[in-house]
Amino acid sequence: MVSKKVTIVNAQGFHMRPANVFAAAMMKHPCDVTLRVNGKDVNAKSLMNIIAACIKCGNEVEVICNGADEDAALAEAVEMIESGFGE
């Protein structure tokens, strides 16, 4: 298991477009990917769960990856969040 805490930087937070891009990217990895935000664990491969978590700009999110390819999944997830999803 690997994890890293990152802060959401895009002004609109995890709205529909970045949540969809993020979930689709995480689906490519065979490991479990979880977002821990506001004391809740969210399945990062589920668009609806990400949207339901209401992740806003400035929220600190811990990305947790567990299983095969976990290092690559974590690196991709962190890069996407820190880049603000290109927004």
DOKEBA-459319 format. One line per field, with one value per residue: x, z, y of N, C-alpha, C, O in turn; chain; residue in one letter; residue number from 1. Coordinates in steps of 0.02 Angstrom, whole numbers, padded with zeros to 5 digits, always signed. Example, Ala and Ser with C-alpha at 12.3 -4.5 7.8 and 13.67 -1.06 7.14 Angstrom:
2
n_X	c(+00660;+00642) $
n_Z	c(+00390;+00354) $
n_Y	c(-00284;-00112) $
ca_X	c(+00615;+00684) $
ca_Z	c(+00390;+00357) $
ca_Y	c(-00225;-00053) $
c_X	c(+00660;+00645) $
c_Z	c(+00390;+00394) $
c_Y	c(-00165;+00002) $
o_X	c(+00712;+00670) $
o_Z	c(+00423;+00402) $
o_Y	c(-00166;+00057) $
chain	c(A;A) $
res	c(A;S) $
n	c(1;2) $
This chain:
87
n_X	c(+00042;+00028;+00030;-00017;-00033;-00122;-00168;-00317;-00314;-00377;-00495;-00633;-00643;-00670;-00761;-00881;-00809;-00664;-00676;-00727;-00622;-00521;-00573;-00583;-00448;-00397;-00462;-00389;-00288;-00245;-00247;-00325;-00393;-00410;-00486;-00461;-00551;-00606;-00625;-00688;-00686;-00669;-00711;-00601;-00618;-00745;-00852;-00974;-00961;-00852;-00904;-01009;-00938;-00911;-00790;-00693;-00603;-00449;-00468;-00388;-00331;-00306;-00226;-00239;-00166;-00174;-00109;-00070;+00033;+00027;+00115;+00129;-00003;-00024;+00070;+00017;-00110;-00078;-00006;-00107;-00198;-00117;-00087;-00202;-00293;-00275;-00346) $
n_Z	c(+00000;-00043;-00016;-00031;+00018;-00056;-00116;-00180;-00320;-00430;-00471;-00473;-00406;-00388;-00505;-00631;-00758;-00726;-00631;-00705;-00797;-00708;-00642;-00751;-00788;-00673;-00679;-00768;-00698;-00607;-00468;-00307;-00287;-00183;-00123;+00014;+00099;+00199;+00307;+00250;+00149;-00024;-00171;-00298;-00427;-00463;-00538;-00491;-00351;-00327;-00366;-00273;-00157;-00149;-00170;-00146;-00204;-00125;-00031;+00062;+00003;+00025;-00072;-00094;-00139;-00173;-00209;-00362;-00471;-00398;-00372;-00495;-00516;-00408;-00438;-00560;-00518;-00422;-00502;-00591;-00504;-00444;-00556;-00582;-00670;-00795;-00799) $
n_Y	c(-00059;+00109;+00286;+00460;+00630;+00761;+00924;+00991;+01090;+01150;+01275;+01245;+01128;+00949;+00931;+00874;+00849;+00837;+00735;+00629;+00608;+00575;+00458;+00371;+00359;+00297;+00176;+00102;+00044;-00102;-00106;-00065;+00095;+00230;+00378;+00477;+00589;+00722;+00635;+00526;+00378;+00358;+00274;+00284;+00246;+00262;+00367;+00423;+00410;+00494;+00619;+00628;+00648;+00781;+00860;+00998;+01146;+01170;+01072;+00943;+00791;+00620;+00505;+00337;+00188;+00016;-00137;-00228;-00135;-00019;+00089;+00156;+00193;+00281;+00381;+00431;+00476;+00575;+00666;+00707;+00772;+00872;+00948;+01011;+00960;+01014;+01131) $
ca_X	c(+00000;+00062;-00018;+00011;-00083;-00117;-00220;-00353;-00294;-00420;-00544;-00700;-00640;-00679;-00827;-00894;-00757;-00604;-00693;-00733;-00555;-00484;-00599;-00564;-00376;-00385;-00489;-00337;-00242;-00278;-00249;-00378;-00375;-00457;-00475;-00484;-00564;-00653;-00638;-00724;-00651;-00708;-00684;-00578;-00635;-00816;-00870;-01028;-00935;-00809;-00950;-01047;-00894;-00909;-00720;-00687;-00536;-00419;-00474;-00331;-00354;-00255;-00234;-00214;-00166;-00157;-00111;-00025;+00040;+00007;+00160;+00112;-00069;-00016;+00105;-00029;-00162;-00049;+00010;-00170;-00226;-00072;-00088;-00268;-00328;-00269;-00393) $
ca_Z	c(+00000;-00046;-00013;-00029;+00027;-00104;-00110;-00242;-00339;-00480;-00438;-00470;-00370;-00426;-00538;-00675;-00807;-00698;-00596;-00757;-00822;-00654;-00632;-00810;-00783;-00619;-00700;-00807;-00652;-00574;-00395;-00277;-00279;-00137;-00103;+00082;+00104;+00252;+00349;+00214;+00095;-00085;-00225;-00350;-00493;-00471;-00552;-00447;-00283;-00325;-00368;-00210;-00103;-00149;-00158;-00167;-00208;-00059;+00010;+00060;-00014;+00027;-00124;-00068;-00190;-00142;-00255;-00419;-00508;-00353;-00378;-00557;-00506;-00364;-00475;-00608;-00481;-00392;-00557;-00616;-00454;-00436;-00618;-00586;-00726;-00854;-00799) $
ca_Y	c(+00000;+00173;+00342;+00528;+00683;+00816;+00975;+01005;+01158;+01182;+01319;+01215;+01065;+00888;+00931;+00817;+00833;+00807;+00673;+00578;+00595;+00541;+00390;+00332;+00346;+00249;+00111;+00068;+00012;-00159;-00099;-00025;+00166;+00262;+00448;+00490;+00661;+00739;+00576;+00474;+00344;+00360;+00233;+00330;+00219;+00273;+00436;+00446;+00417;+00554;+00677;+00629;+00669;+00855;+00880;+01068;+01176;+01180;+01011;+00897;+00724;+00569;+00454;+00273;+00136;-00047;-00194;-00228;-00071;+00035;+00147;+00191;+00223;+00338;+00434;+00462;+00511;+00636;+00712;+00736;+00819;+00930;+00988;+01043;+00929;+01055;+01187) $
c_X	c(+00045;+00010;+00020;-00046;-00069;-00176;-00251;-00340;-00340;-00480;-00612;-00701;-00648;-00749;-00829;-00837;-00695;-00619;-00698;-00665;-00515;-00507;-00579;-00490;-00362;-00410;-00437;-00289;-00278;-00284;-00312;-00352;-00430;-00437;-00502;-00490;-00618;-00673;-00675;-00678;-00696;-00673;-00666;-00591;-00709;-00831;-00922;-01004;-00892;-00854;-00986;-01004;-00887;-00839;-00709;-00614;-00510;-00424;-00410;-00360;-00295;-00272;-00201;-00221;-00140;-00164;-00061;-00025;+00023;+00050;+00143;+00044;-00063;+00017;+00058;-00083;-00137;-00035;-00054;-00198;-00183;-00072;-00154;-00309;-00328;-00316;-00359) $
c_Z	c(+00000;-00043;-00014;-00021;-00023;-00093;-00178;-00260;-00391;-00447;-00428;-00431;-00416;-00456;-00591;-00723;-00776;-00661;-00647;-00783;-00771;-00646;-00690;-00808;-00729;-00637;-00739;-00763;-00615;-00498;-00372;-00270;-00238;-00125;-00032;+00090;+00157;+00294;+00315;+00161;+00035;-00137;-00283;-00420;-00508;-00479;-00502;-00375;-00276;-00323;-00301;-00151;-00098;-00132;-00188;-00172;-00137;-00014;+00005;+00051;-00008;-00026;-00097;-00122;-00158;-00193;-00311;-00453;-00464;-00360;-00439;-00549;-00462;-00400;-00524;-00572;-00453;-00446;-00583;-00568;-00449;-00497;-00625;-00645;-00788;-00856;-00776) $
c_Y	c(+00062;+00228;+00408;+00577;+00738;+00863;+00988;+01078;+01190;+01216;+01288;+01149;+01006;+00888;+00876;+00800;+00804;+00741;+00616;+00559;+00555;+00469;+00345;+00313;+00293;+00179;+00070;+00029;-00044;-00152;-00061;+00047;+00200;+00334;+00455;+00566;+00673;+00679;+00520;+00443;+00339;+00316;+00278;+00305;+00230;+00348;+00462;+00454;+00479;+00616;+00684;+00654;+00745;+00882;+00949;+01089;+01188;+01120;+00970;+00827;+00676;+00516;+00391;+00221;+00072;-00103;-00187;-00160;-00011;+00097;+00188;+00226;+00285;+00396;+00470;+00503;+00577;+00688;+00746;+00788;+00881;+00975;+01025;+01019;+00973;+01115;+01251) $
o_X	c(+00093;-00047;+00079;-00100;-00012;-00227;-00216;-00353;-00342;-00510;-00646;-00754;-00635;-00792;-00783;-00818;-00674;-00577;-00676;-00651;-00480;-00466;-00560;-00472;-00319;-00384;-00442;-00252;-00335;-00322;-00347;-00295;-00489;-00378;-00561;-00440;-00668;-00731;-00692;-00637;-00754;-00612;-00710;-00576;-00733;-00823;-00915;-01025;-00894;-00842;-00993;-01031;-00861;-00831;-00714;-00569;-00547;-00390;-00381;-00406;-00240;-00326;-00142;-00276;-00091;-00219;-00015;-00079;+00008;+00025;+00142;+00036;-00094;-00004;+00059;-00099;-00170;-00049;-00054;-00219;-00209;-00058;-00162;-00354;-00373;-00324;-00391) $
o_Z	c(+00038;-00064;+00001;-00049;-00031;-00064;-00228;-00220;-00396;-00401;-00379;-00424;-00476;-00434;-00595;-00727;-00796;-00661;-00632;-00791;-00788;-00643;-00680;-00826;-00739;-00612;-00741;-00787;-00593;-00467;-00412;-00248;-00257;-00119;-00020;+00088;+00159;+00314;+00348;+00131;+00040;-00146;-00314;-00469;-00561;-00432;-00475;-00341;-00224;-00283;-00276;-00101;-00048;-00086;-00249;-00149;-00094;+00037;-00049;+00086;-00032;-00024;-00080;-00149;-00122;-00218;-00308;-00462;-00490;-00355;-00436;-00572;-00477;-00393;-00528;-00594;-00459;-00437;-00596;-00589;-00449;-00491;-00670;-00668;-00829;-00908;-00772) $
o_Y	c(+00067;+00219;+00411;+00568;+00760;+00844;+00995;+01123;+01251;+01189;+01303;+01118;+01011;+00849;+00836;+00742;+00749;+00696;+00560;+00499;+00507;+00424;+00288;+00257;+00250;+00129;+00009;-00014;-00036;-00189;-00030;+00057;+00198;+00350;+00441;+00602;+00638;+00672;+00471;+00478;+00319;+00320;+00308;+00340;+00209;+00387;+00517;+00501;+00513;+00661;+00739;+00677;+00770;+00921;+00958;+01054;+01214;+01116;+00964;+00806;+00691;+00487;+00392;+00209;+00072;-00116;-00146;-00131;+00043;+00153;+00250;+00283;+00337;+00453;+00531;+00558;+00629;+00747;+00806;+00842;+00937;+01035;+01067;+01053;+00969;+01146;+01303) $
chain	c(A;A;A;A;A;A;A;A;A;A;A;A;A;A;A;A;A;A;A;A;A;A;A;A;A;A;A;A;A;A;A;A;A;A;A;A;A;A;A;A;A;A;A;A;A;A;A;A;A;A;A;A;A;A;A;A;A;A;A;A;A;A;A;A;A;A;A;A;A;A;A;A;A;A;A;A;A;A;A;A;A;A;A;A;A;A;A) $
res	c(M;V;S;K;K;V;T;I;V;N;A;Q;G;F;H;M;R;P;A;N;V;F;A;A;A;M;M;K;H;P;C;D;V;T;L;R;V;N;G;K;D;V;N;A;K;S;L;M;N;I;I;A;A;C;I;K;C;G;N;E;V;E;V;I;C;N;G;A;D;E;D;A;A;L;A;E;A;V;E;M;I;E;S;G;F;G;E) $
n	c(1;2;3;4;5;6;7;8;9;10;11;12;13;14;15;16;17;18;19;20;21;22;23;24;25;26;27;28;29;30;31;32;33;34;35;36;37;38;39;40;41;42;43;44;45;46;47;48;49;50;51;52;53;54;55;56;57;58;59;60;61;62;63;64;65;66;67;68;69;70;71;72;73;74;75;76;77;78;79;80;81;82;83;84;85;86;87) $
